[in-house]
Amino acid sequence: MIRLSSRLRALLLSLAFALAPLPAAPAPAHAQTADVNAEARVYFERGNRLFEQAGRARGRRQRQLLEQALEAYVATLRIVRSRNALFNAAIVLEQLERPNEAFAYYTEYLAIPGLTEQERRDGEQRIGALRERVAVVALTSTPEGAQVFVDRLDLAPRGRTPLELALPPGRHVVFFRAPHHADRRLELEAVRGERVEAEATLEAEPVEVVFELAGELGEAPTLTLDGEPIEPGRRELAPGTYVARLATADGRAREERFVLEPGDEARTVRLEAPSLTTATLLVRSVRPVDVIVDAAPVGSGTTVRVEVPPGARRVEVRSEGWAPYTRLVTVEAGQTATLDVELGERREGRRLGAWPHVMLGLTAAAAASWAGVGVRALRLNDDFREQCPDAPDCQDRFDAVERHNLAADLLLGATGALAITTLILYLRNDRLGDAPGEGRLELSFGPGGGQVGWRGAF
């Protein structure tokens, strides 16, 4: 069924435009858009009238009217890709016994976003009925979006992959073309009433890379690319991920990982030999991170390389929204220590605010009270031993010693409980991540014993 515009609707629209007040100064862009839409509507309405006349005609006259209607719809589509014009043009092509072209118009129609369920159902029914009359080829490519040419490259492309086409039955040559990739040519046999699938993988054009060596190289340095020895200089490489490695005769080494994308401009990979007096720390992560070495920020990004003094270095890796990563790394002079970091998800939970600090204060107060009571209990105990049992008030002194001993024991237990609770609270906050401006309790253990420290501010 052809989609015709209602004459009554056109009359009402004309009346509405006639009665509407004219704008004082219409914008040129809006006026131009209105003119374009008006021109497209003229062609579309003409196509509808011609198609309606063709329905009442017969023979050669009917075919002439159908061809004229098709010309009007195509003129509409040159101005705007209207879904109604696409659908009507496809119907006309069916009646003109041009099913391959009708299939192409229905395919474009069904790819339009925003179709109603009824419109999509109509299009699918129409194209489904055509499949028995045409030879369909389904074309895909890697990468997607390649232009498709059929039989000749000097003709206009038929579309972009993934794509379904209706072709005349028989042998065809299909060309695939994508930016920064070599053209691909496939031969296939189109069979009426069948759907033939074909997939093409396009080879990306190589990227020019220049390898340079620098630094204290010594004698006979070795340069490898993905483990294969190469010479410094210019090379052409296919897009992908590579690892270049420089190694000196005395055991120093440096690696550089780089990624080449199709269409990349020529680039230089410069490998500098590690210094004989310093060490190199390389931190790699799949997401951008901030790297801190020995409490000093040294860089940000997915790959951070920094020269550090040889020895044990405390490395912290942080990224907003992820749990922090801390590790002690030992680096040697002239060597590169590589740290591949995979941050864990930050644990969800409500932070405890000032409670850990309050508990720390209570623990300190309890410890001071215990110390005071304990010293008093020791003095009373010494007096009791020196003066009793000769003194007449021994029983009173004994009771005082017992009371102070009991108080000291209770305060010691309370201090221990408060200390354990405080430690648990700080560890819980630490696992949830530090909030800006908050302090942090740190524990470290080594051959010389343990150490408790505070980092940050209250």
LONUNU-987495 format. One record per residue (C-alpha): residue number from 1; y, x, z. Coordinates in Angstrom, 1 decimal. Example, Ala and Ser with C-alpha at 12.3 -4.5 7.8 and 13.67 -1.06 7.14 Angstrom:
// LONUNU-987495
(pt 1, (-4.5, 12.3, 7.8));
(pt 2, (-1.1, 13.7, 7.1));
// end
This chain:
// LONUNU-987495
(pt 1, (0.0, 0.0, 0.0));
(pt 2, (3.3, 1.5, -1.1));
(pt 3, (6.0, 1.8, 1.6));
(pt 4, (9.0, -0.2, 0.3));
(pt 5, (12.4, -0.6, 1.9));
(pt 6, (13.3, -4.1, 2.9));
(pt 7, (16.2, -5.6, 0.9));
(pt 8, (17.2, -7.5, 3.9));
(pt 9, (17.4, -4.4, 6.0));
(pt 10, (19.5, -2.7, 3.3));
(pt 11, (21.8, -5.7, 3.2));
(pt 12, (22.3, -5.6, 7.0));
(pt 13, (22.8, -1.8, 6.9));
(pt 14, (25.4, -2.2, 4.2));
(pt 15, (27.2, -4.9, 6.2));
(pt 16, (27.1, -2.8, 9.3));
(pt 17, (28.6, 0.2, 7.5));
(pt 18, (31.3, -2.1, 6.0));
(pt 19, (32.3, -3.5, 9.4));
(pt 20, (32.2, -0.2, 11.3));
(pt 21, (35.6, 1.4, 11.9));
(pt 22, (36.2, 4.5, 9.9));
(pt 23, (36.5, 7.8, 11.9));
(pt 24, (39.9, 9.4, 11.8));
(pt 25, (38.7, 12.9, 10.9));
(pt 26, (34.9, 13.1, 10.1));
(pt 27, (33.3, 16.5, 10.6));
(pt 28, (32.4, 18.1, 7.3));
(pt 29, (28.9, 19.0, 8.3));
(pt 30, (28.1, 15.4, 9.3));
(pt 31, (29.6, 14.2, 6.0));
(pt 32, (27.6, 16.6, 4.0));
(pt 33, (24.4, 15.5, 5.8));
(pt 34, (25.2, 11.9, 5.2));
(pt 35, (25.8, 12.6, 1.5));
(pt 36, (22.4, 14.4, 1.2));
(pt 37, (20.6, 11.6, 2.9));
(pt 38, (22.3, 9.0, 0.8));
(pt 39, (21.3, 10.9, -2.4));
(pt 40, (17.7, 11.1, -1.2));
(pt 41, (17.7, 7.4, -0.4));
(pt 42, (18.9, 6.6, -3.9));
(pt 43, (15.9, 8.4, -5.5));
(pt 44, (13.5, 6.9, -2.9));
(pt 45, (14.6, 3.4, -3.6));
(pt 46, (14.5, 4.0, -7.3));
(pt 47, (10.9, 5.2, -7.0));
(pt 48, (10.0, 2.1, -5.0));
(pt 49, (11.5, -0.2, -7.6));
(pt 50, (9.7, 1.6, -10.4));
(pt 51, (6.4, 1.5, -8.6));
(pt 52, (6.8, -2.3, -8.0));
(pt 53, (7.4, -2.8, -11.7));
(pt 54, (4.4, -0.7, -12.5));
(pt 55, (2.3, -3.1, -10.5));
(pt 56, (3.2, -5.9, -12.9));
(pt 57, (2.8, -3.8, -16.1));
(pt 58, (-0.3, -2.9, -18.0));
(pt 59, (-1.4, 0.0, -20.3));
(pt 60, (1.0, 2.6, -21.5));
(pt 61, (4.0, 0.8, -20.0));
(pt 62, (2.4, 1.0, -16.5));
(pt 63, (1.7, 4.7, -16.9));
(pt 64, (5.3, 5.4, -17.9));
(pt 65, (6.6, 3.5, -14.9));
(pt 66, (4.2, 5.3, -12.6));
(pt 67, (5.4, 8.7, -14.0));
(pt 68, (9.0, 7.7, -13.6));
(pt 69, (8.3, 6.6, -10.0));
(pt 70, (6.7, 9.9, -9.3));
(pt 71, (9.7, 11.8, -10.7));
(pt 72, (12.0, 9.8, -8.3));
(pt 73, (9.8, 10.6, -5.3));
(pt 74, (9.7, 14.3, -6.2));
(pt 75, (13.5, 14.3, -6.6));
(pt 76, (13.6, 12.8, -3.0));
(pt 77, (11.3, 15.6, -1.8));
(pt 78, (13.5, 18.3, -3.3));
(pt 79, (16.3, 17.1, -1.0));
(pt 80, (14.3, 16.2, 2.1));
(pt 81, (10.6, 16.4, 2.9));
(pt 82, (10.4, 12.7, 3.9));
(pt 83, (7.0, 11.5, 5.1));
(pt 84, (7.4, 8.2, 3.3));
(pt 85, (8.2, 9.9, 0.0));
(pt 86, (5.1, 12.2, 0.5));
(pt 87, (2.8, 9.3, 1.2));
(pt 88, (4.2, 7.2, -1.8));
(pt 89, (4.0, 10.1, -4.2));
(pt 90, (0.4, 10.7, -3.2));
(pt 91, (-0.5, 7.1, -3.9));
(pt 92, (1.2, 7.3, -7.3));
(pt 93, (-0.7, 10.5, -8.1));
(pt 94, (-4.0, 8.7, -7.3));
(pt 95, (-3.2, 6.0, -9.7));
(pt 96, (-2.3, 8.6, -12.4));
(pt 97, (-5.8, 10.1, -11.9));
(pt 98, (-4.4, 13.3, -10.5));
(pt 99, (-6.5, 13.6, -7.3));
(pt 100, (-6.0, 17.3, -6.7));
(pt 101, (-2.2, 16.9, -6.4));
(pt 102, (-2.6, 13.7, -4.4));
(pt 103, (-4.8, 15.6, -1.9));
(pt 104, (-2.1, 18.3, -1.5));
(pt 105, (0.5, 15.7, -0.7));
(pt 106, (-1.7, 13.9, 1.8));
(pt 107, (-2.5, 17.2, 3.5));
(pt 108, (1.3, 18.0, 3.9));
(pt 109, (1.8, 14.4, 5.1));
(pt 110, (-0.8, 14.7, 7.8));
(pt 111, (0.7, 18.0, 9.0));
(pt 112, (4.1, 16.3, 9.8));
(pt 113, (4.6, 16.0, 13.6));
(pt 114, (5.5, 12.7, 15.1));
(pt 115, (3.3, 10.4, 12.9));
(pt 116, (2.3, 7.2, 14.6));
(pt 117, (-1.4, 6.5, 15.1));
(pt 118, (-1.4, 3.9, 12.3));
(pt 119, (0.4, 6.3, 9.9));
(pt 120, (-2.1, 9.1, 10.7));
(pt 121, (-5.0, 6.7, 10.3));
(pt 122, (-3.7, 5.6, 6.9));
(pt 123, (-3.4, 9.2, 5.7));
(pt 124, (-6.8, 10.2, 7.0));
(pt 125, (-8.5, 7.3, 5.3));
(pt 126, (-6.7, 8.1, 2.0));
(pt 127, (-7.6, 11.8, 2.1));
(pt 128, (-11.1, 11.0, 3.2));
(pt 129, (-11.7, 8.7, 0.2));
(pt 130, (-10.4, 11.5, -2.1));
(pt 131, (-12.9, 14.2, -0.9));
(pt 132, (-15.7, 12.8, -3.0));
(pt 133, (-13.5, 13.1, -6.1));
(pt 134, (-12.2, 16.7, -5.6));
(pt 135, (-13.5, 20.2, -4.9));
(pt 136, (-12.1, 21.2, -1.5));
(pt 137, (-11.7, 24.8, -0.3));
(pt 138, (-10.8, 25.6, 3.3));
(pt 139, (-9.0, 29.0, 3.6));
(pt 140, (-8.4, 31.0, 6.8));
(pt 141, (-7.2, 34.6, 7.3));
(pt 142, (-6.6, 37.3, 9.8));
(pt 143, (-3.8, 37.4, 10.5));
(pt 144, (-2.9, 33.7, 10.2));
(pt 145, (0.0, 32.6, 8.2));
(pt 146, (-0.9, 34.5, 5.0));
(pt 147, (0.5, 33.1, 1.7));
(pt 148, (-2.2, 31.7, -0.6));
(pt 149, (-2.1, 32.1, -4.4));
(pt 150, (-4.7, 30.6, -6.7));
(pt 151, (-5.7, 32.4, -9.9));
(pt 152, (-2.3, 33.9, -10.6));
(pt 153, (0.1, 35.9, -8.4));
(pt 154, (3.1, 35.0, -10.6));
(pt 155, (2.9, 31.3, -9.7));
(pt 156, (4.3, 29.8, -6.5));
(pt 157, (2.1, 30.1, -3.4));
(pt 158, (0.1, 27.0, -2.5));
(pt 159, (0.8, 27.3, 1.2));
(pt 160, (-0.1, 29.4, 4.3));
(pt 161, (-3.4, 29.8, 6.1));
(pt 162, (-5.1, 27.9, 7.6));
(pt 163, (-5.1, 25.7, 4.5));
(pt 164, (-7.2, 23.1, 2.7));
(pt 165, (-6.8, 22.8, -1.1));
(pt 166, (-8.2, 20.6, -3.7));
(pt 167, (-9.0, 22.7, -6.8));
(pt 168, (-10.6, 21.9, -10.2));
(pt 169, (-14.3, 22.5, -10.1));
(pt 170, (-15.4, 26.0, -11.1));
(pt 171, (-14.7, 29.6, -10.5));
(pt 172, (-11.4, 30.6, -8.9));
(pt 173, (-9.7, 33.7, -7.6));
(pt 174, (-7.7, 33.3, -4.4));
(pt 175, (-5.1, 35.9, -3.3));
(pt 176, (-3.9, 36.3, 0.3));
(pt 177, (-0.6, 38.0, 1.0));
(pt 178, (1.0, 38.8, 4.4));
(pt 179, (4.0, 41.1, 5.4));
(pt 180, (2.9, 44.7, 6.1));
(pt 181, (-0.6, 44.1, 5.0));
(pt 182, (-2.5, 44.9, 1.8));
(pt 183, (-3.2, 41.9, -0.5));
(pt 184, (-6.7, 40.5, -0.3));
(pt 185, (-8.6, 39.0, -3.3));
(pt 186, (-11.5, 36.6, -3.0));
(pt 187, (-13.6, 34.8, -5.6));
(pt 188, (-15.1, 31.5, -4.9));
(pt 189, (-16.8, 28.6, -6.6));
(pt 190, (-15.2, 25.1, -6.1));
(pt 191, (-17.7, 22.2, -6.3));
(pt 192, (-16.7, 18.6, -6.7));
(pt 193, (-17.5, 16.5, -3.6));
(pt 194, (-18.1, 19.6, -1.4));
(pt 195, (-16.0, 21.7, 1.0));
(pt 196, (-16.2, 25.4, 0.5));
(pt 197, (-14.9, 27.7, 3.3));
(pt 198, (-13.5, 31.2, 2.8));
(pt 199, (-12.1, 33.7, 5.2));
(pt 200, (-10.1, 36.8, 4.4));
(pt 201, (-9.2, 39.8, 6.7));
(pt 202, (-6.1, 41.6, 5.5));
(pt 203, (-5.8, 45.3, 6.2));
(pt 204, (-2.6, 46.3, 7.8));
(pt 205, (-0.4, 48.9, 6.2));
(pt 206, (-0.5, 52.3, 8.0));
(pt 207, (2.3, 53.4, 10.2));
(pt 208, (3.7, 57.0, 10.0));
(pt 209, (3.5, 59.0, 13.3));
(pt 210, (4.8, 62.5, 13.9));
(pt 211, (3.1, 64.5, 16.7));
(pt 212, (5.1, 67.2, 18.4));
(pt 213, (4.2, 69.6, 21.2));
(pt 214, (6.7, 71.1, 23.7));
(pt 215, (6.8, 72.9, 27.0));
(pt 216, (4.9, 75.9, 28.4));
(pt 217, (2.0, 75.7, 25.9));
(pt 218, (0.4, 79.1, 26.5));
(pt 219, (-2.2, 80.3, 24.0));
(pt 220, (-4.3, 78.0, 21.8));
(pt 221, (-3.3, 74.5, 23.0));
(pt 222, (-5.5, 71.6, 21.8));
(pt 223, (-4.2, 68.3, 20.5));
(pt 224, (-6.7, 65.4, 20.3));
(pt 225, (-6.3, 61.8, 19.1));
(pt 226, (-8.8, 59.4, 20.7));
(pt 227, (-11.0, 62.4, 21.4));
(pt 228, (-10.8, 63.9, 17.9));
(pt 229, (-9.0, 67.2, 17.4));
(pt 230, (-5.9, 67.0, 15.2));
(pt 231, (-3.0, 69.3, 14.2));
(pt 232, (0.6, 68.6, 15.2));
(pt 233, (2.7, 67.0, 12.4));
(pt 234, (2.9, 63.9, 10.3));
(pt 235, (0.0, 61.4, 10.0));
(pt 236, (-0.5, 57.8, 8.9));
(pt 237, (-2.4, 55.6, 11.3));
(pt 238, (-3.6, 52.0, 11.1));
(pt 239, (-2.0, 49.6, 13.7));
(pt 240, (-3.8, 49.7, 17.0));
(pt 241, (-3.9, 51.5, 20.4));
(pt 242, (-4.2, 55.2, 20.5));
(pt 243, (-4.4, 58.0, 23.2));
(pt 244, (-3.1, 61.4, 22.3));
(pt 245, (-4.0, 64.3, 24.6));
(pt 246, (-2.6, 67.8, 24.9));
(pt 247, (-4.7, 70.4, 26.8));
(pt 248, (-3.7, 74.1, 27.4));
(pt 249, (-6.1, 77.0, 27.8));
(pt 250, (-5.4, 77.2, 31.6));
(pt 251, (-6.5, 73.6, 32.2));
(pt 252, (-3.2, 71.8, 32.1));
(pt 253, (-3.2, 68.4, 30.3));
(pt 254, (-1.0, 65.5, 29.3));
(pt 255, (-1.9, 62.2, 27.8));
(pt 256, (0.2, 59.7, 25.9));
(pt 257, (-1.0, 56.2, 25.1));
(pt 258, (0.8, 54.3, 22.4));
(pt 259, (0.5, 51.1, 20.4));
(pt 260, (1.3, 50.6, 16.7));
(pt 261, (2.1, 47.1, 15.4));
(pt 262, (2.1, 46.1, 11.7));
(pt 263, (5.5, 46.8, 10.2));
(pt 264, (6.5, 49.4, 12.9));
(pt 265, (8.9, 52.1, 11.7));
(pt 266, (7.9, 55.7, 11.7));
(pt 267, (7.8, 57.1, 15.3));
(pt 268, (7.4, 60.4, 17.1));
(pt 269, (4.9, 61.1, 19.8));
(pt 270, (6.1, 64.1, 21.8));
(pt 271, (3.6, 65.7, 24.2));
(pt 272, (5.1, 68.2, 26.7));
(pt 273, (2.8, 70.5, 28.6));
(pt 274, (3.0, 70.1, 32.4));
(pt 275, (5.0, 72.7, 34.2));
(pt 276, (3.2, 75.6, 35.9));
(pt 277, (5.2, 75.0, 39.2));
(pt 278, (5.2, 71.2, 39.4));
(pt 279, (2.6, 68.4, 39.1));
(pt 280, (2.8, 65.2, 37.1));
(pt 281, (2.0, 61.7, 38.4));
(pt 282, (1.3, 59.0, 35.8));
(pt 283, (1.2, 55.4, 36.9));
(pt 284, (0.0, 52.7, 34.5));
(pt 285, (-0.1, 49.0, 34.9));
(pt 286, (-0.7, 45.9, 32.7));
(pt 287, (2.6, 44.4, 34.0));
(pt 288, (6.0, 45.9, 34.7));
(pt 289, (6.1, 47.5, 38.2));
(pt 290, (8.4, 49.5, 40.4));
(pt 291, (7.0, 52.9, 41.5));
(pt 292, (8.0, 54.5, 44.8));
(pt 293, (6.8, 58.0, 45.7));
(pt 294, (7.3, 59.3, 49.2));
(pt 295, (9.8, 56.4, 49.9));
(pt 296, (11.9, 57.3, 46.9));
(pt 297, (12.1, 55.0, 43.8));
(pt 298, (11.1, 57.0, 40.7));
(pt 299, (10.9, 54.5, 37.8));
(pt 300, (9.9, 51.1, 36.5));
(pt 301, (7.8, 49.8, 33.6));
(pt 302, (4.2, 49.5, 32.6));
(pt 303, (3.9, 53.3, 32.3));
(pt 304, (5.8, 55.6, 34.7));
(pt 305, (5.6, 59.4, 34.4));
(pt 306, (7.3, 61.6, 37.0));
(pt 307, (7.3, 65.3, 38.0));
(pt 308, (6.5, 65.8, 41.7));
(pt 309, (5.9, 68.7, 44.0));
(pt 310, (2.2, 69.6, 44.3));
(pt 311, (0.3, 68.1, 47.3));
(pt 312, (-0.4, 64.7, 48.8));
(pt 313, (2.0, 62.0, 47.7));
(pt 314, (2.3, 58.5, 49.1));
(pt 315, (2.6, 56.1, 46.0));
(pt 316, (3.7, 52.5, 46.3));
(pt 317, (3.6, 50.1, 43.4));
(pt 318, (5.4, 46.8, 43.6));
(pt 319, (6.0, 43.8, 41.3));
(pt 320, (7.7, 40.6, 42.2));
(pt 321, (5.2, 37.9, 42.9));
(pt 322, (2.3, 40.3, 43.4));
(pt 323, (0.8, 42.0, 46.4));
(pt 324, (2.0, 45.6, 46.8));
(pt 325, (-0.3, 48.5, 46.2));
(pt 326, (-0.2, 51.7, 48.3));
(pt 327, (-2.3, 54.8, 47.9));
(pt 328, (-2.3, 58.5, 48.9));
(pt 329, (-2.6, 60.7, 45.8));
(pt 330, (-3.1, 64.4, 45.8));
(pt 331, (-1.7, 66.2, 42.7));
(pt 332, (-2.1, 69.9, 41.8));
(pt 333, (0.4, 72.2, 40.2));
(pt 334, (0.3, 72.0, 36.4));
(pt 335, (-2.0, 69.0, 36.4));
(pt 336, (-1.5, 65.3, 35.8));
(pt 337, (-2.8, 62.7, 38.2));
(pt 338, (-3.3, 59.3, 36.6));
(pt 339, (-3.2, 56.1, 38.7));
(pt 340, (-4.3, 52.9, 36.9));
(pt 341, (-3.0, 50.1, 39.1));
(pt 342, (-4.1, 46.5, 39.0));
(pt 343, (-2.1, 44.4, 41.4));
(pt 344, (-3.7, 41.6, 43.3));
(pt 345, (-2.3, 38.1, 43.6));
(pt 346, (0.1, 37.7, 46.5));
(pt 347, (-1.5, 35.7, 49.2));
(pt 348, (0.1, 32.3, 49.7));
(pt 349, (1.2, 31.5, 53.2));
(pt 350, (4.1, 30.9, 55.4));
(pt 351, (5.7, 34.1, 56.9));
(pt 352, (6.2, 34.2, 60.6));
(pt 353, (9.9, 35.1, 60.6));
(pt 354, (11.1, 36.7, 63.8));
(pt 355, (7.9, 36.0, 65.9));
(pt 356, (6.4, 39.4, 65.4));
(pt 357, (9.6, 41.0, 66.6));
(pt 358, (9.8, 38.7, 69.6));
(pt 359, (6.2, 39.5, 70.5));
(pt 360, (6.9, 43.2, 70.2));
(pt 361, (9.8, 42.8, 72.7));
(pt 362, (7.6, 40.9, 75.1));
(pt 363, (4.9, 43.6, 74.8));
(pt 364, (7.5, 46.2, 75.6));
(pt 365, (8.8, 44.2, 78.6));
(pt 366, (5.2, 43.7, 79.9));
(pt 367, (4.4, 47.4, 79.5));
(pt 368, (7.6, 48.3, 81.5));
(pt 369, (6.7, 45.8, 84.2));
(pt 370, (3.2, 47.1, 84.4));
(pt 371, (4.4, 50.7, 84.7));
(pt 372, (6.8, 49.7, 87.6));
(pt 373, (4.2, 47.7, 89.5));
(pt 374, (1.6, 50.4, 88.9));
(pt 375, (3.8, 53.2, 90.3));
(pt 376, (4.6, 51.0, 93.4));
(pt 377, (0.9, 50.3, 93.9));
(pt 378, (0.0, 54.0, 93.8));
(pt 379, (2.7, 54.8, 96.4));
(pt 380, (1.5, 52.0, 98.7));
(pt 381, (-2.1, 53.2, 98.3));
(pt 382, (-1.1, 56.8, 99.2));
(pt 383, (0.7, 55.6, 102.3));
(pt 384, (-2.2, 53.5, 103.4));
(pt 385, (-4.6, 56.4, 103.1));
(pt 386, (-2.3, 58.7, 105.1));
(pt 387, (-1.4, 56.4, 108.0));
(pt 388, (-4.3, 54.0, 108.4));
(pt 389, (-6.5, 53.2, 110.3));
(pt 390, (-4.2, 54.7, 113.1));
(pt 391, (-1.2, 52.5, 112.3));
(pt 392, (-1.0, 49.1, 114.1));
(pt 393, (0.0, 47.3, 110.8));
(pt 394, (-2.9, 48.5, 108.7));
(pt 395, (-4.0, 45.0, 107.7));
(pt 396, (-0.6, 44.1, 106.4));
(pt 397, (-0.4, 47.4, 104.5));
(pt 398, (-3.9, 46.8, 103.1));
(pt 399, (-2.9, 43.3, 101.9));
(pt 400, (0.2, 44.7, 100.2));
(pt 401, (-1.8, 47.4, 98.4));
(pt 402, (-4.3, 44.7, 97.2));
(pt 403, (-1.5, 42.5, 96.0));
(pt 404, (0.2, 45.3, 94.0));
(pt 405, (-3.2, 46.4, 92.6));
(pt 406, (-3.9, 42.9, 91.4));
(pt 407, (-0.4, 42.5, 89.9));
(pt 408, (-0.8, 45.8, 88.1));
(pt 409, (-4.2, 44.8, 86.7));
(pt 410, (-2.9, 41.4, 85.5));
(pt 411, (0.2, 43.0, 83.9));
(pt 412, (-2.1, 45.6, 82.2));
(pt 413, (-4.3, 42.8, 80.7));
(pt 414, (-1.2, 40.8, 79.6));
(pt 415, (0.3, 43.9, 78.0));
(pt 416, (-3.0, 44.6, 76.1));
(pt 417, (-3.2, 40.9, 74.9));
(pt 418, (0.4, 40.9, 73.8));
(pt 419, (-0.1, 44.2, 72.0));
(pt 420, (-3.1, 43.0, 70.1));
(pt 421, (-1.3, 39.7, 69.2));
(pt 422, (1.7, 41.6, 68.0));
(pt 423, (-0.4, 43.9, 65.8));
(pt 424, (-2.2, 40.9, 64.2));
(pt 425, (1.1, 39.1, 63.5));
(pt 426, (2.6, 42.2, 61.8));
(pt 427, (-0.6, 42.8, 59.7));
(pt 428, (-0.5, 39.1, 58.6));
(pt 429, (3.1, 39.4, 57.5));
(pt 430, (2.3, 42.6, 55.7));
(pt 431, (-0.5, 41.0, 53.7));
(pt 432, (1.9, 38.2, 52.6));
(pt 433, (4.4, 40.9, 51.4));
(pt 434, (7.6, 42.0, 52.8));
(pt 435, (10.6, 39.7, 52.7));
(pt 436, (13.9, 41.3, 51.8));
(pt 437, (15.5, 43.0, 54.8));
(pt 438, (12.5, 42.7, 57.0));
(pt 439, (10.9, 45.5, 58.9));
(pt 440, (7.3, 46.6, 58.5));
(pt 441, (4.8, 48.1, 61.0));
(pt 442, (2.8, 50.9, 59.5));
(pt 443, (-0.4, 52.5, 60.7));
(pt 444, (-1.8, 55.8, 59.5));
(pt 445, (-4.8, 57.9, 60.5));
(pt 446, (-5.6, 61.5, 59.8));
(pt 447, (-7.5, 64.5, 61.2));
(pt 448, (-4.9, 65.0, 63.9));
(pt 449, (-5.2, 61.4, 65.2));
(pt 450, (-3.5, 58.1, 64.6));
(pt 451, (0.2, 57.3, 64.2));
(pt 452, (2.2, 54.0, 64.4));
(pt 453, (5.5, 53.9, 62.6));
(pt 454, (8.2, 51.4, 61.7));
(pt 455, (9.6, 51.0, 58.2));
(pt 456, (12.7, 48.9, 57.4));
(pt 457, (15.1, 47.2, 59.7));
(pt 458, (14.9, 44.3, 62.2));
// end
